Each structure stands twice: as C-alpha cells, then as structure tokens.
Amino acid sequence: MPIPPQPSSWLAKYAMMFRDWTRRSEHPQEAEDALQDAALGMLKRQGAALADPCAYLYQSSRNNLASGLRKLGQRAGVPLHDLPEYEHPRSADAILELDGIQLAHSIDAALRQLPEKCRQAYIWHRLDGLTQVEVAARLGLSLNTVERYIMRAMRHLRDALQNDAAG
C-alpha cells in the first residue's frame, strides 16, 4: 500500500497544484503538462540540491504554463496554409470528411447545370448573403424574376441531391 505524501513534501504540493490548476484553467491539459515538465525537471536536478523543492516546482510550472499558453496563442492566429502539413487539423472521421467532399462536388455539379443568371442569383443570395433586392440590382432583373431563379435553383439542387443519394 503506497504511503500518502507528507503535507510539506513537494509531492503534496504537486498534487495540490495539479488539482487546483487543472480545475481552474481554460486549458487543463496545458496546466497538467506544465506541472509534469516541472516535476521531471526537478527530479533530474535532484543531484544538485535544491534549496526549496516546493518553490522550484511552483515557479518552474508557472513558467512552463505561461510558455505553453503563449505557444497556443501564437498557433491560434496562424493561417492554415502557413502551418506545416503535419500540423493541419484532421477530421476525426475520414468517412465524414469524404462525404463532405462528395456533397460539395455534387452541389457544384448541380449548380453548373443551371443557366448562368439563375446560378448567380442563387449563389449571391444563399451563399454570399445578398438580399434578393441587391441580387436583382446586380443582375439588372426584376425582384420577381430573382425570386423565381432562387426557387428554381433550390428545387434543382434538392432533386439533384436526392438523385445522388438514391443512385
């Protein structure tokens, strides 16, 4: 049966910090990693007598946590195309990713079957977020015509996607 750590030992300090930091942190995994790295560093330095192991553990883990969070912040602002290939996010389910790609291709193929103005009205309204009035002004058409084009495109997409799903 393991002996519980004494309240004044660095191990007790580690357990308390682990519990508190991982519970309060927005990034509990980062807090856990910072503490583990600090404990590992302290154990490696044990040959060189540490004056206050608890203080070392606390300061080292805070520094590690700050460094880890700074790296997280830097990665969050990096555009995907600037990341190396191995850091690109991966889909948790490759089948879902493939289904999404196939759906996008089906939608693109169905939209290409529509007349140019009908396709453009649908894209500007549904994908780009323009109002039907704005689409009518851009295409030089009446509002009624734009409404018909959008409805026609929606019906066509529905029918084309149902055919793809059935076949």
C-alpha positions in Angstrom: 0.0 0.0 0.0 1.5 3.4 -1.0 2.4 5.8 1.7 0.5 9.1 1.2 2.8 12.2 0.7 3.5 14.3 3.7 1.8 17.7 3.6 5.1 19.6 3.5 6.6 17.5 0.7 7.0 18.6 -2.9 4.7 15.7 -3.9 1.9 17.1 -1.8 2.5 20.5 -3.4 2.4 18.8 -6.8 -0.9 17.1 -6.0 -2.5 20.3 -4.7 -1.3 22.4 -7.7 -2.5 19.7 -10.1 -5.9 19.6 -8.6 -6.3 23.4 -8.4 -4.7 24.3 -11.8 -6.5 21.8 -13.9 -9.8 22.7 -12.3 -9.4 26.4 -12.8 -7.6 26.6 -16.1 -9.2 27.1 -19.5 -6.6 24.7 -20.8 -6.4 21.9 -18.2 -4.1 19.8 -20.4 -1.6 22.6 -20.7 -1.6 23.0 -16.9 -1.1 19.3 -16.4 1.8 19.3 -18.9 3.4 22.3 -17.3 3.3 20.6 -13.9 4.6 17.3 -15.2 7.5 19.0 -17.0 8.4 21.0 -13.9 8.4 17.8 -11.7 10.5 16.0 -14.3 13.0 18.9 -14.3 13.1 18.9 -10.6 13.8 15.1 -10.4 16.6 15.5 -13.0 18.2 18.2 -10.9 17.9 16.3 -7.6 21.7 15.7 -7.7 22.2 19.4 -7.4 20.5 20.0 -4.0 17.5 22.3 -4.4 17.1 24.8 -1.5 13.3 24.7 -1.7 11.8 22.0 -4.0 8.3 23.3 -3.5 9.3 26.8 -4.6 11.1 25.3 -7.6 8.1 23.2 -8.6 5.8 26.2 -8.3 7.9 28.7 -10.3 9.0 26.2 -12.9 5.5 25.0 -13.6 4.2 28.6 -13.8 6.9 29.4 -16.4 6.1 26.2 -18.3 2.4 27.1 -18.3 3.0 30.6 -19.5 5.2 29.4 -22.3 2.7 26.7 -23.3 -0.2 29.2 -23.4 1.9 31.7 -25.3 2.5 29.0 -28.0 -1.2 28.2 -28.1 -1.9 31.8 -28.7 0.6 32.0 -31.5 -0.8 28.9 -33.2 -4.4 30.2 -32.9 -3.6 33.2 -35.2 -1.6 31.3 -37.9 -3.4 30.8 -41.2 -3.9 27.1 -42.1 -1.8 27.5 -45.3 1.2 28.8 -43.2 1.2 25.6 -41.0 3.4 22.7 -41.9 1.3 19.7 -43.3 1.8 17.6 -40.2 0.1 20.4 -38.1 -3.0 20.6 -40.3 -6.2 19.6 -38.4 -7.5 16.2 -39.3 -11.1 15.0 -39.4 -12.0 12.7 -36.5 -13.8 10.5 -39.0 -12.4 10.2 -42.5 -15.7 8.9 -43.9 -17.5 12.1 -42.8 -14.8 14.2 -44.4 -15.1 12.2 -47.6 -18.9 12.5 -47.5 -18.5 16.3 -47.2 -16.2 16.5 -50.2 -18.5 14.4 -52.2 -21.5 16.6 -51.2 -19.6 19.7 -52.2 -18.8 18.2 -55.6 -22.5 17.2 -56.1 -23.7 20.7 -55.2 -21.1 22.2 -57.6 -22.1 19.9 -60.4 -25.8 20.6 -59.9 -25.2 24.4 -59.8 -23.3 24.2 -63.1 -26.4 22.6 -64.8 -28.4 25.8 -64.1 -28.4 28.8 -66.5 -25.8 31.4 -65.6 -28.2 34.1 -64.2 -30.2 31.5 -62.2 -26.9 30.1 -60.7 -25.5 33.6 -60.0 -28.8 34.7 -58.3 -28.7 31.6 -56.0 -25.0 31.9 -55.1 -25.2 35.7 -54.4 -28.3 35.2 -52.3 -27.8 31.9 -50.5 -24.0 31.7 -50.2 -22.9 35.4 -50.3 -25.8 36.7 -48.2 -27.1 39.4 -50.5 -30.7 40.3 -50.3 -32.9 39.5 -53.3 -33.2 43.2 -54.0 -29.4 43.5 -54.2 -29.2 40.5 -56.5 -31.9 42.0 -58.7 -30.0 45.2 -58.9 -26.7 43.5 -59.7 -28.2 41.3 -62.4 -30.5 44.0 -63.8 -33.6 41.9 -63.3 -36.9 42.3 -61.6 -37.3 41.1 -58.0 -39.9 38.6 -59.2 -37.5 37.1 -61.6 -34.8 36.8 -59.0 -37.3 35.1 -56.6 -38.2 32.6 -59.3 -34.5 31.9 -60.1 -33.7 31.2 -56.5 -36.7 28.9 -56.1 -35.7 27.1 -59.3 -32.2 26.6 -58.1 -33.4 25.3 -54.8 -35.7 22.8 -56.4 -32.9 21.7 -58.8 -30.4 21.2 -56.0 -33.0 19.2 -54.0 -33.8 17.0 -56.9 -30.1 16.5 -57.9 -29.0 15.7 -54.4 -31.9 13.2 -53.9 -30.9 11.5 -57.2 -27.3 11.3 -56.0 -28.4 9.8 -52.7 -30.6 7.2 -54.4 -28.0 6.3 -57.0 
